[in-house]
């Protein structure tokens, strides 16, 4: 019995402010007759019925499928190319200015071009999401590979570690923290690309749902869709952070710092000789 | 083995010592990319709407620079992005430091900050369009929301990451709060804050262009979307290049500012 208050204190300290704000929103908007700010209770019931009846759930499903396919393509392409560029010094120094320029083009600017050329179907959405997610993954992989301590490289070379072993046991693990940081940025950018592309031109998807309802002045639905996107973004971030903890437990268990990481990598490469 | 390694080492040194060769390679890469682009567009693999050929884009770009439409659009994009960015910095830095300084505020705001950070503000466009219409207000408020959490989170990290030893030393000497804030909190969180400001700067342009594309609010994004709608994809690509150049320049400025403001840091760590 005496343990309960202690274990509860931490979550309580994290939860009280959001709960207070939620209550304030709920009470403050309860009697609202304003067109733009419907009561929170109505918004939530719209979310509930939309999820149950399926129009919102179907839109959300279509969006998520495109998002996942785009993200997977971007992750594979980005990390493969990133390892290639990060490993090759000459390629790196020759390509970086070009990459740095292309990266600064706002990816959303491609939305009208791609959608008007390829149509409103899934392919243009997947292409746009993959394009948006590709850059953070690529650039972070390059940095991750570049930042590997030269000593580690020397050791690996001195032991004549085979290429495949070097890639899977040294390079990838060492660059993984950086790659997963890139992946988290990619998730955030991917959601933006998903919504922008659906709002620009689409027949389905959660972005389309929001736009459509606002054009019909169904503001409650607009708020409901916006709320769902917020929750979705948060859940995806939590999910990617959880995956990161799961895959990189060995990294987070140690105090931050490159030295520790490299010692670990060095141990691994020794084990593998 | 030894000889191979020697030659490799010297080759690496050679490329570092000869900046002109490096420049040549970089230039070659840009040319190669342009050549690939041209080849793909000539081959007809992708339609001309999706990828117009290089000369027509270059021509459109030069023509575009002489139009007032372009400079007006540029002004709108830059000013609104700047307005949202400045507001985000003014709100985000104090709020972030406040949240990061004490464990109570840190925990209480954690969920809110995480939600806010992962929320895509672009989704608010329809709501804001209903409230304010297709105006600059809609644009800069969305830029503000997108940027404020970036700055806030970095400021929070910075304030949280004060070395315990320094904190304890300050406490045992009973350093006054204001002095502690000015001499310890601010300097030790500046690097992190500057990272946030740099990220927010590039984000502000990205979001501004995105809002323009979607909502038809005057700016580079709107011109781009209009050009593509009128089947002038060469002009659309010209605007795309302009948006990229703007992003590049803004990024360079932000990086230079970061380096300049943090000069003391490298000097201190060098000692």
HADDOCK unambig.tbl for C-alpha pairs under 7 A between the chains (distance, minus, plus):
assign (segid A and resid 13 and name CA) (segid B and resid 107 and name CA) 5.86 0.50 0.50
assign (segid A and resid 13 and name CA) (segid B and resid 108 and name CA) 5.63 0.50 0.50
assign (segid A and resid 14 and name CA) (segid B and resid 107 and name CA) 4.70 0.50 0.50
assign (segid A and resid 14 and name CA) (segid B and resid 108 and name CA) 4.49 0.50 0.50
assign (segid A and resid 14 and name CA) (segid B and resid 109 and name CA) 6.96 0.50 0.50
assign (segid A and resid 14 and name CA) (segid B and resid 110 and name CA) 6.55 0.50 0.50
assign (segid A and resid 14 and name CA) (segid B and resid 111 and name CA) 6.76 0.50 0.50
assign (segid A and resid 15 and name CA) (segid B and resid 108 and name CA) 6.45 0.50 0.50
assign (segid A and resid 16 and name CA) (segid B and resid 108 and name CA) 6.62 0.50 0.50
assign (segid A and resid 17 and name CA) (segid B and resid 108 and name CA) 5.56 0.50 0.50
assign (segid A and resid 17 and name CA) (segid B and resid 109 and name CA) 6.85 0.50 0.50
assign (segid A and resid 18 and name CA) (segid B and resid 112 and name CA) 6.40 0.50 0.50
assign (segid A and resid 94 and name CA) (segid B and resid 22 and name CA) 6.51 0.50 0.50
assign (segid A and resid 94 and name CA) (segid B and resid 25 and name CA) 5.20 0.50 0.50
assign (segid A and resid 94 and name CA) (segid B and resid 26 and name CA) 4.16 0.50 0.50
assign (segid A and resid 94 and name CA) (segid B and resid 29 and name CA) 6.47 0.50 0.50
assign (segid A and resid 95 and name CA) (segid B and resid 26 and name CA) 6.10 0.50 0.50
assign (segid A and resid 95 and name CA) (segid B and resid 29 and name CA) 6.27 0.50 0.50
assign (segid A and resid 98 and name CA) (segid B and resid 30 and name CA) 6.25 0.50 0.50
assign (segid A and resid 101 and name CA) (segid B and resid 244 and name CA) 6.94 0.50 0.50
assign (segid A and resid 101 and name CA) (segid B and resid 248 and name CA) 6.17 0.50 0.50
assign (segid A and resid 102 and name CA) (segid B and resid 244 and name CA) 6.99 0.50 0.50
assign (segid A and resid 104 and name CA) (segid B and resid 244 and name CA) 5.30 0.50 0.50
assign (segid A and resid 104 and name CA) (segid B and resid 247 and name CA) 5.11 0.50 0.50
assign (segid A and resid 104 and name CA) (segid B and resid 248 and name CA) 5.41 0.50 0.50
assign (segid A and resid 105 and name CA) (segid B and resid 240 and name CA) 6.98 0.50 0.50
assign (segid A and resid 105 and name CA) (segid B and resid 243 and name CA) 6.00 0.50 0.50
assign (segid A and resid 105 and name CA) (segid B and resid 244 and name CA) 3.68 0.50 0.50
assign (segid A and resid 105 and name CA) (segid B and resid 247 and name CA) 6.33 0.50 0.50
assign (segid A and resid 106 and name CA) (segid B and resid 206 and name CA) 4.86 0.50 0.50
assign (segid A and resid 106 and name CA) (segid B and resid 243 and name CA) 6.91 0.50 0.50
assign (segid A and resid 106 and name CA) (segid B and resid 244 and name CA) 6.52 0.50 0.50
assign (segid A and resid 108 and name CA) (segid B and resid 210 and name CA) 5.36 0.50 0.50
assign (segid A and resid 109 and name CA) (segid B and resid 209 and name CA) 6.75 0.50 0.50
assign (segid A and resid 109 and name CA) (segid B and resid 210 and name CA) 6.52 0.50 0.50
assign (segid A and resid 109 and name CA) (segid B and resid 221 and name CA) 6.49 0.50 0.50
assign (segid A and resid 109 and name CA) (segid B and resid 240 and name CA) 6.38 0.50 0.50
assign (segid A and resid 112 and name CA) (segid B and resid 225 and name CA) 5.53 0.50 0.50
assign (segid A and resid 112 and name CA) (segid B and resid 228 and name CA) 6.74 0.50 0.50
assign (segid A and resid 113 and name CA) (segid B and resid 50 and name CA) 6.25 0.50 0.50
assign (segid A and resid 113 and name CA) (segid B and resid 228 and name CA) 6.10 0.50 0.50
assign (segid A and resid 114 and name CA) (segid B and resid 50 and name CA) 6.17 0.50 0.50
assign (segid A and resid 117 and name CA) (segid B and resid 49 and name CA) 5.47 0.50 0.50
assign (segid A and resid 117 and name CA) (segid B and resid 50 and name CA) 5.25 0.50 0.50
assign (segid A and resid 188 and name CA) (segid B and resid 118 and name CA) 6.42 0.50 0.50
assign (segid A and resid 191 and name CA) (segid B and resid 120 and name CA) 6.99 0.50 0.50
assign (segid A and resid 192 and name CA) (segid B and resid 120 and name CA) 5.86 0.50 0.50
assign (segid A and resid 192 and name CA) (segid B and resid 122 and name CA) 6.85 0.50 0.50
assign (segid A and resid 195 and name CA) (segid B and resid 123 and name CA) 6.79 0.50 0.50
assign (segid A and resid 200 and name CA) (segid B and resid 214 and name CA) 5.91 0.50 0.50
assign (segid A and resid 211 and name CA) (segid B and resid 126 and name CA) 5.94 0.50 0.50
assign (segid A and resid 214 and name CA) (segid B and resid 126 and name CA) 5.95 0.50 0.50
assign (segid A and resid 222 and name CA) (segid B and resid 127 and name CA) 6.99 0.50 0.50
assign (segid A and resid 226 and name CA) (segid B and resid 123 and name CA) 6.04 0.50 0.50
assign (segid A and resid 226 and name CA) (segid B and resid 124 and name CA) 6.69 0.50 0.50
assign (segid A and resid 230 and name CA) (segid B and resid 119 and name CA) 4.75 0.50 0.50
assign (segid A and resid 230 and name CA) (segid B and resid 120 and name CA) 6.95 0.50 0.50
assign (segid A and resid 233 and name CA) (segid B and resid 118 and name CA) 5.17 0.50 0.50
assign (segid A and resid 233 and name CA) (segid B and resid 119 and name CA) 5.52 0.50 0.50
assign (segid A and resid 234 and name CA) (segid B and resid 115 and name CA) 5.35 0.50 0.50
assign (segid A and resid 234 and name CA) (segid B and resid 118 and name CA) 5.30 0.50 0.50
assign (segid A and resid 234 and name CA) (segid B and resid 119 and name CA) 6.74 0.50 0.50
assign (segid A and resid 237 and name CA) (segid B and resid 118 and name CA) 6.58 0.50 0.50
